[in-house]
Amino acid sequence: MADTTTPTTDPNDKNVLGSIQENYLDEYWVGKTGADKTVTWLYLADGITTVTPKYTDKKKTAAYMNGGGQERNTVTGVTSSYDISGDRSIGNPAQDDIADMKQKTGGQRERMFRKVQWVQEEDGSLTPNAIESGMGTFSDIDDGGGAADDNGSFKVTMTYNATPTVIKASNPTDMQTALKDTPCQNAIILGVKANMPTDNGNPSK
């Protein structure tokens, strides 16, 4: 369970303690778009051991006359990606779909991608905090392989094609709509309640 803290009432206390969560509470989904434009979301978790986000900045460097000769960096673009790795789970729909792309090119390497960030409450229930979604390209696919006495490996890099859409808990209507397509899986796995956002932005218990 996540760490829990009790804030003080001292107005001079600036040591604000957040809630440190375990990584497994983040849920990742791969969205396959059908001919009718509907998206079928596949839960990407079985066999996955590590998900590492990367944010690569594109920068412009210039030294201005009023900068004392010091160069200034300006970020002009950001490439967001996730390195995903673990053991190959044959028969898992999400892994199988990604593995099937390894010989394909262009738009056939594209899928919707979603990350749902869940926060565990003191009673063990889970509350959605943010949902990140966007179209991405899947590259550098590793579908099995390794030592004879080891599990087959699985690796892929998902790179967003554009800045993803982020839904915060302060937007409960859009968040609840998104969660209908990608419901909380950890609530089922852990046997706890998944709190849903309400119109006032507070989770319903």
Secondary structure, 3 states (H helix, E strand, C coil): CCCCCCCCCCCCCCCCCCCCCCHHHEEEEEEEECCCCCEEEEECCCCEEEEEEEEEEEEEEEECCCCCCCEEEEEEEEEEEEEEEEECCCCCHHHHHHHCCCCCCHHHHEEEEEEEEEEECCCCCEEEEEEEEEEEEEEEEEECCCCCCCCCEEEEEEEECCCCEEEECCCHHHHHHHHHHCCCHHHHHHCCCECEECCCCCEEC
